[in-house]
Amino acid sequence: MKTGDTTLNLRVGNPSGNACYLKATVMLDDGTTLYTSGLLEPGKGFESITLTQTLTTGSYDARVHYQAYTLDDKKTPLNSADSAFTLTVTE
């Protein structure tokens, strides 16, 4: 992404065969949260997100934290997983 932009092209989704909701949180490894989705139904997702802040030029260790929830009205938390990536910001 470019310095000063808040739109990050990042494909995140909940596979259609999944039997749970997923919530995705994009964060830097220092704990800074850049984006948190709502509950994604199976088969739903997105290809770009709007970050809560801009980043200066550089490379950042980042991750998407996925939290799963039951599909019932209780939306009980289930397991979670992280997917690491390098977020590169250029001028």
MARLOMI-892020 format. One record per residue: chain; residue number from 1; x negated, y, z of N, C-alpha, C in turn; residue in three letters. Coordinates in Angstrom, 3 decimals, m for minus. Each point is the difference from the previous one (the first is absolute). Layout:
# residues N
A | NUM | X | Y | Z | X | Y | Z | X | Y | Z | ALA
...
This chain:
# residues 91
A | 1 | m0.849 | m1.174 | 0.000 | 0.849 | 1.174 | 0.000 | m0.892 | 1.234 | 0.000 | MET
A | 2 | 0.577 | 1.140 | m0.253 | m0.747 | 1.259 | m0.066 | 0.085 | 0.762 | 1.328 | LYS
A | 3 | m1.050 | 0.748 | 0.306 | m0.015 | 0.856 | 1.180 | 1.197 | 0.951 | m0.048 | THR
A | 4 | 0.712 | 0.122 | 1.094 | 1.146 | 0.890 | 0.072 | 1.322 | m0.653 | m0.353 | GLY
A | 5 | m0.036 | m1.160 | m0.661 | 1.229 | m0.713 | m0.335 | 0.560 | m0.710 | 1.226 | ASP
A | 6 | 1.288 | m0.197 | 0.002 | 0.613 | m0.810 | 1.053 | 0.669 | m1.246 | m0.570 | THR
A | 7 | m0.022 | m0.168 | m1.319 | 0.581 | m1.180 | m0.617 | m1.078 | m1.039 | m0.240 | THR
A | 8 | 0.223 | m1.187 | 0.530 | m0.928 | m1.112 | m0.169 | 0.708 | m1.096 | m0.781 | LEU
A | 9 | m0.596 | m0.411 | m1.121 | 0.542 | m1.111 | m0.777 | m0.449 | m1.292 | 0.672 | ASN
A | 10 | 0.961 | m0.672 | 0.601 | m0.283 | m1.209 | 0.768 | 1.237 | m0.881 | m0.062 | LEU
A | 11 | m0.148 | m1.185 | m0.514 | 1.140 | m0.912 | m0.129 | 0.171 | m0.783 | 1.299 | ARG
A | 12 | 1.154 | 0.162 | 0.605 | 0.352 | m0.699 | 1.232 | 1.410 | m0.532 | m0.167 | VAL
A | 13 | 0.210 | m1.248 | 0.358 | 1.343 | m0.539 | m0.142 | 0.237 | m1.223 | 0.855 | GLY
A | 14 | 1.246 | m0.373 | 0.073 | 0.433 | m1.186 | 0.721 | 0.447 | m1.013 | m1.051 | ASN
A | 15 | m0.703 | m1.136 | m0.125 | 0.362 | m0.984 | m1.023 | 1.466 | m0.433 | 0.099 | PRO
A | 16 | 0.603 | m0.250 | m1.138 | 1.425 | m0.328 | m0.019 | 0.320 | m1.280 | 0.755 | SER
A | 17 | m0.923 | m0.922 | 0.108 | 0.238 | m1.248 | 0.716 | m0.236 | 0.085 | 1.492 | GLY
A | 18 | m0.397 | 1.153 | 0.480 | m0.293 | 0.178 | 1.423 | 1.300 | 0.015 | 0.796 | ASN
A | 19 | 0.018 | m0.664 | 1.139 | 1.205 | m0.074 | 0.830 | m0.093 | 0.966 | 1.177 | ALA
A | 20 | m0.525 | 1.206 | m0.258 | m0.128 | 1.004 | 1.061 | m0.137 | 1.390 | m0.616 | CYS
A | 21 | 0.212 | 1.003 | 0.829 | m0.323 | 1.372 | m0.381 | m1.503 | 0.199 | 0.194 | TYR
A | 22 | m0.585 | 0.938 | m0.733 | m1.382 | 0.415 | 0.228 | m0.039 | 1.509 | 0.167 | LEU
A | 23 | m0.846 | 0.447 | 0.910 | m0.290 | 1.421 | 0.178 | m1.489 | 0.158 | m0.268 | LYS
A | 24 | m0.365 | 0.968 | m0.822 | m1.396 | 0.211 | m0.381 | m0.512 | 1.314 | 0.572 | ALA
A | 25 | m1.145 | m0.063 | 0.651 | m0.659 | 1.197 | 0.519 | m1.378 | 0.089 | m0.628 | THR
A | 26 | m0.270 | 1.111 | m0.679 | m1.314 | 0.238 | m0.594 | m0.795 | 0.838 | 0.993 | VAL
A | 27 | m1.187 | m0.493 | 0.352 | m0.806 | 0.719 | 0.987 | m1.477 | m0.125 | m0.306 | MET
A | 28 | m0.729 | 0.982 | 0.483 | m1.451 | m0.068 | m0.074 | m0.482 | m0.876 | 1.153 | LEU
A | 29 | m1.202 | m0.556 | m0.143 | m0.519 | m0.867 | 1.054 | m0.253 | 0.732 | 1.313 | ASP
A | 30 | m0.040 | 1.342 | m0.038 | m0.163 | 0.749 | 1.249 | 1.323 | 0.157 | 0.749 | ASP
A | 31 | 1.086 | m0.563 | m0.574 | 1.306 | 0.052 | 0.648 | 0.931 | 1.069 | m0.536 | GLY
A | 32 | m0.467 | 0.861 | m0.882 | 0.836 | 1.044 | m0.584 | 1.077 | m0.616 | m0.882 | THR
A | 33 | 1.261 | 0.246 | 0.319 | 1.105 | m0.497 | m0.802 | 0.296 | 0.982 | m1.124 | THR
A | 34 | 0.017 | m0.513 | m1.230 | 0.233 | 0.826 | m1.180 | 1.408 | m0.161 | m0.561 | LEU
A | 35 | 0.646 | m1.122 | 0.304 | 1.329 | m0.271 | m0.547 | 0.624 | m1.162 | 0.763 | TYR
A | 36 | 1.296 | 0.090 | 0.252 | 0.757 | m1.118 | 0.560 | 1.310 | m0.117 | m0.768 | THR
A | 37 | 0.255 | m1.191 | m0.510 | 1.232 | m0.227 | m0.761 | 1.145 | m0.313 | 0.952 | SER
A | 38 | 1.181 | m0.010 | m0.555 | 1.134 | m0.571 | 0.705 | m0.056 | m1.510 | m0.172 | GLY
A | 39 | 1.050 | m0.697 | 0.403 | 0.053 | m1.443 | m0.188 | 0.277 | m0.312 | m1.469 | LEU
A | 40 | m0.883 | m0.795 | m0.581 | 0.141 | m0.398 | m1.397 | 0.715 | m1.342 | m0.062 | LEU
A | 41 | 1.115 | m0.031 | m0.706 | 0.735 | m1.247 | m0.192 | m0.781 | m0.901 | m0.951 | GLU
A | 42 | 0.245 | m1.308 | 0.046 | m0.643 | m0.883 | m0.974 | 0.271 | 0.480 | m1.427 | PRO
A | 43 | m1.046 | 0.009 | m0.812 | 0.111 | 0.449 | m1.386 | m0.144 | 1.494 | m0.196 | GLY
A | 44 | m0.187 | 0.755 | 1.071 | m0.127 | 1.462 | m0.093 | m1.447 | 0.425 | 0.262 | LYS
A | 45 | m0.365 | 1.180 | m0.527 | m1.343 | 0.525 | 0.213 | m0.171 | 1.332 | m0.703 | GLY
A | 46 | m1.237 | 0.422 | m0.142 | m0.309 | 1.279 | m0.636 | m1.390 | m0.059 | m0.604 | PHE
A | 47 | m0.280 | 0.952 | m0.907 | m1.295 | 0.043 | m0.676 | m0.793 | 1.252 | 0.318 | GLU
A | 48 | 0.592 | 0.924 | 0.706 | m0.728 | 1.182 | 0.457 | 0.651 | 0.482 | 1.294 | SER
A | 49 | m0.805 | 0.673 | 0.811 | 0.469 | 0.506 | 1.285 | m0.475 | 1.433 | 0.176 | ILE
A | 50 | 0.677 | 0.726 | 0.866 | m0.422 | 1.345 | 0.350 | m0.642 | m0.047 | 1.383 | THR
A | 51 | m1.269 | 0.365 | 0.055 | m0.740 | m0.033 | 1.257 | 0.400 | 1.165 | 0.901 | LEU
A | 52 | m0.188 | m0.167 | 1.290 | 0.342 | 1.037 | 0.973 | m1.030 | 1.114 | 0.040 | THR
A | 53 | m1.146 | m0.196 | m0.650 | m1.054 | 1.020 | m0.009 | m0.886 | m0.184 | m1.218 | GLN
A | 54 | m0.761 | 1.039 | m0.317 | m0.985 | m0.103 | m1.073 | m1.304 | m0.506 | 0.596 | THR
A | 55 | m0.852 | m0.505 | m0.869 | m1.313 | m0.489 | 0.430 | m1.084 | 0.705 | m0.786 | LEU
A | 56 | m1.147 | 0.195 | 0.619 | m1.132 | 0.610 | m0.684 | m0.700 | m1.049 | m0.860 | THR
A | 57 | m0.826 | 0.459 | m0.916 | m0.731 | m0.886 | m0.902 | m0.821 | m1.009 | 0.785 | THR
A | 58 | 0.064 | m1.250 | m0.434 | m0.771 | m1.066 | 0.638 | 0.697 | m1.334 | m0.122 | GLY
A | 59 | m0.613 | m1.000 | 0.594 | 0.569 | m1.340 | 0.037 | 0.395 | m0.323 | 1.429 | SER
A | 60 | 1.172 | m0.582 | 0.149 | 0.548 | m0.299 | 1.321 | 0.346 | m1.483 | 0.096 | TYR
A | 61 | m0.372 | m0.628 | 1.099 | 0.446 | m1.358 | 0.276 | 1.433 | 0.112 | 0.480 | ASP
A | 62 | 0.896 | m0.709 | m0.670 | 1.427 | 0.121 | 0.293 | 0.637 | m1.376 | m0.026 | ALA
A | 63 | 1.273 | m0.048 | 0.398 | 0.738 | m1.254 | m0.026 | 1.491 | 0.272 | m0.054 | ARG
A | 64 | 0.708 | m0.986 | m0.492 | 1.451 | m0.004 | 0.086 | 0.347 | m1.034 | 1.064 | VAL
A | 65 | 0.703 | 0.441 | 1.022 | 0.441 | m0.906 | 1.067 | 1.451 | m0.359 | m0.301 | HIS
A | 66 | 0.252 | m1.283 | m0.161 | 1.344 | m0.502 | m0.264 | 0.568 | m0.597 | 1.281 | TYR
A | 67 | 1.172 | 0.454 | 0.405 | 0.702 | m0.561 | 1.142 | 1.298 | m0.605 | m0.510 | GLN
A | 68 | 0.229 | m1.261 | 0.320 | 1.209 | m0.691 | m0.436 | 1.067 | 0.043 | 1.093 | ALA
A | 69 | 1.260 | 0.029 | m0.436 | 1.150 | 0.030 | 0.907 | 1.069 | m0.949 | m0.531 | TYR
A | 70 | 0.777 | m0.578 | 0.892 | 1.094 | m0.875 | m0.416 | 1.030 | 0.791 | m0.802 | THR
A | 71 | 0.737 | m0.714 | m0.848 | 1.009 | 0.637 | m0.846 | 1.330 | 0.236 | 0.719 | LEU
A | 72 | 0.143 | m0.498 | 1.217 | 1.259 | 0.179 | 0.717 | 0.107 | 1.405 | 0.588 | ASP
A | 73 | 1.103 | 0.262 | 0.668 | 0.230 | 1.326 | 0.580 | m1.005 | 0.370 | 1.094 | ASP
A | 74 | m0.609 | m0.993 | 0.638 | m0.968 | 0.271 | 1.076 | m1.337 | 0.501 | m0.537 | LYS
A | 75 | m0.333 | m0.389 | m1.228 | m1.276 | 0.391 | m0.618 | m1.172 | m0.252 | 0.959 | LYS
A | 76 | m0.055 | m1.216 | 0.506 | m1.031 | m0.413 | 0.946 | m1.361 | m0.030 | m0.686 | THR
A | 77 | m1.036 | 0.591 | 0.612 | m1.338 | m0.057 | m0.597 | m0.501 | m1.442 | m0.116 | PRO
A | 78 | m0.632 | m0.281 | m1.117 | m0.608 | m1.299 | m0.254 | m1.512 | 0.184 | m0.075 | LEU
A | 79 | m0.641 | m0.695 | m0.895 | m1.449 | 0.124 | m0.151 | m0.384 | 1.263 | m0.769 | ASN
A | 80 | m1.293 | 0.261 | m0.054 | m0.511 | 1.158 | m0.738 | m1.278 | m0.407 | m0.727 | SER
A | 81 | m0.407 | 0.830 | m0.945 | m1.223 | m0.246 | m0.764 | m0.550 | 1.331 | m0.482 | ALA
A | 82 | m1.299 | 0.024 | m0.234 | m0.661 | 1.192 | m0.529 | m0.646 | m0.324 | m1.334 | ASP
A | 83 | m0.014 | 0.973 | m0.889 | m0.673 | m0.110 | m1.279 | m0.944 | 1.198 | m0.133 | SER
A | 84 | m1.298 | m0.266 | 0.009 | m1.004 | 1.075 | m0.031 | m0.261 | 0.469 | m1.425 | ALA
A | 85 | m0.335 | 1.279 | m0.132 | m0.400 | 0.566 | m1.286 | m0.859 | 1.234 | 0.238 | PHE
A | 86 | m0.681 | 0.438 | m1.036 | m0.778 | 1.229 | 0.066 | 0.792 | 1.086 | m0.716 | THR
A | 87 | 0.276 | 1.078 | 0.711 | 0.717 | 1.145 | m0.559 | m1.043 | 1.019 | m0.440 | LEU
A | 88 | m0.078 | 0.244 | m1.304 | m0.993 | 0.911 | m0.545 | 0.679 | 1.304 | m0.411 | THR
A | 89 | m0.526 | 1.111 | 0.507 | 0.514 | 1.328 | m0.309 | m1.076 | 0.741 | m0.769 | VAL
A | 90 | 0.356 | 0.475 | m1.202 | m0.962 | 0.715 | m0.858 | 0.465 | 1.431 | m0.224 | THR
A | 91 | m0.927 | 0.814 | m0.441 | 0.329 | 1.412 | m0.287 | 0.783 | 0.147 | m1.277 | GLU
